[in-house]
Amino acid sequence: MATKLSQFLKEAPSLKPLVGRLERISELQRIYSETAPSALARASRVGGIEGNTAIIIAFSGTVAAGLRQRLPSLLIQMQAIEREITAIRVDVQVDLTGGNNPKKQPLKLPSRASESLLALHAKLPDSGLKTAIGHLAEKGGKTK
């Protein structure tokens, strides 16, 4: 019979310390999500625990600055639930996956720039450059 991975991890003697640490981090993440302002909580996460210090990973410098301004009240709120936490450290780690970043607005060229690109496109011989200029010109809403 197949054993669930979570059950295997809990039963493996050599992995028990790791599982206990991961469960504590998971619980601290739940507490953090409940206590931090929702916009900041979505753009950050609990990254770990070092001693009695919770490490919060912010996905941008702006989020880190917002969290640092709120550290005293955030620490008090977290300590009400998790008394062992005596400090919070905020680190910045840019989220390169784009999972927590707002979607970028598509490039929209001014019509004059688009018209200039279309004129250049018409003069160029067929090539990769001509194709690229045509695609760029489309960003202005004009078509080839």
C-alpha distance (Angstrom), angle and dihedral (degrees) to the residues before:
residue distance angle dihedral
M1 . . .
A2 3.78 . .
T3 3.79 116.8 .
K4 3.78 120.2 -142.2
L5 3.77 113.1 -113.0
S6 3.81 92.1 -125.7
Q7 3.82 90.2 53.8
F8 3.80 91.3 47.5
L9 3.80 91.5 50.7
K10 3.81 91.9 49.9
E11 3.80 92.3 49.4
A12 3.82 98.6 44.5
P13 3.83 105.4 97.4
S14 3.79 94.8 -150.7
L15 3.83 91.9 52.7
K16 3.82 98.8 46.9
P17 3.83 94.6 95.0
L18 3.82 90.6 50.3
V19 3.80 92.8 46.9
G20 3.81 90.8 49.1
R21 3.81 90.9 50.9
L22 3.81 92.4 47.8
E23 3.80 91.3 49.3
R24 3.82 90.0 51.0
I25 3.82 91.1 50.1
S26 3.80 90.2 47.6
E27 3.81 91.1 51.6
L28 3.80 90.7 47.0
Q29 3.83 89.1 51.3
R30 3.80 89.4 54.0
I31 3.82 90.6 50.1
Y32 3.80 91.3 45.8
S33 3.82 91.9 50.7
E34 3.80 89.6 52.9
T35 3.81 96.5 46.7
A36 3.82 105.9 35.5
P37 3.81 120.7 80.3
S38 3.81 105.2 -88.7
A39 3.82 96.2 -120.7
L40 3.80 91.1 52.2
A41 3.81 93.5 42.1
R42 3.83 90.3 55.5
A43 3.81 90.6 52.4
S44 3.81 96.2 47.6
R45 3.79 142.3 35.2
V46 3.77 142.4 -164.7
G47 3.78 106.0 -87.2
G48 3.77 99.9 -175.8
I49 3.76 148.4 -57.4
E50 3.79 125.3 -96.0
G51 3.77 109.4 -170.7
N52 3.79 104.1 -51.9
T53 3.80 94.8 -22.0
A54 3.79 120.5 104.1
I55 3.79 112.2 -146.4
I56 3.79 114.4 -146.7
I57 3.80 117.6 -164.0
A58 3.80 113.0 -148.5
F59 3.80 117.4 -160.2
S60 3.83 93.2 -142.3
G61 3.78 141.0 18.5
T62 3.79 90.7 -110.9
V63 3.79 91.9 56.5
A64 3.81 90.3 46.3
A65 3.81 90.6 53.2
G66 3.80 91.0 50.0
L67 3.79 91.2 49.8
R68 3.80 93.1 47.4
Q69 3.81 89.9 54.3
R70 3.81 89.4 54.4
L71 3.82 98.5 41.2
P72 3.83 97.5 108.7
S73 3.80 94.6 53.0
L74 3.81 92.7 37.8
L75 3.81 90.8 52.7
I76 3.82 91.6 50.2
Q77 3.81 91.0 50.1
M78 3.80 92.8 47.6
Q79 3.81 92.5 46.3
A80 3.79 89.8 54.8
I81 3.81 87.2 65.6
E82 3.83 102.7 24.4
R83 3.82 108.3 32.8
E84 3.80 94.9 -177.8
I85 3.81 92.3 69.0
T86 3.81 107.7 93.7
A87 3.81 100.2 164.4
I88 3.78 142.6 20.2
R89 3.79 124.4 -145.6
V90 3.81 120.4 -164.7
D91 3.79 118.5 -150.3
V92 3.79 126.7 -178.9
Q93 3.78 119.7 -129.5
V94 3.78 115.0 165.9
D95 3.79 112.5 -130.6
L96 3.80 102.6 -128.8
T97 3.79 93.5 179.7
G98 3.80 91.0 72.3
G99 3.79 89.7 -133.7
N100 3.78 94.1 128.8
N101 3.75 100.8 26.2
P102 3.78 122.0 98.3
K103 3.79 114.1 -105.9
K104 3.77 114.6 -93.9
Q105 3.76 116.4 -113.6
P106 3.80 112.5 -115.2
L107 3.79 115.6 -105.7
K108 3.81 112.2 -98.2
L109 3.77 114.8 -170.7
P110 3.79 122.0 -153.4
S111 3.80 111.0 -102.5
R112 3.81 92.0 -114.0
A113 3.81 91.5 56.5
S114 3.79 90.3 46.5
E115 3.82 91.3 51.0
S116 3.82 90.9 50.9
L117 3.78 90.9 50.7
L118 3.81 90.9 48.7
A119 3.82 90.0 52.1
L120 3.80 89.9 51.1
H121 3.81 90.3 45.8
A122 3.82 90.8 55.4
K123 3.83 92.0 53.0
L124 3.80 97.6 48.6
P125 3.81 124.1 91.3
D126 3.80 116.7 -119.7
S127 3.78 107.0 -73.5
G128 3.77 143.8 121.3
L129 3.80 89.1 -86.7
K130 3.80 91.7 55.0
T131 3.81 90.5 50.3
A132 3.81 91.8 48.7
I133 3.82 92.3 48.3
G134 3.83 88.9 49.9
H135 3.81 91.9 52.4
L136 3.79 91.0 47.6
A137 3.80 91.4 49.1
E138 3.83 89.1 54.5
K139 3.81 88.6 63.4
G140 3.78 86.3 73.7
G141 3.77 92.0 59.9
K142 3.80 95.1 -105.8
T143 3.79 123.0 117.6
K144 3.77 129.3 -139.6
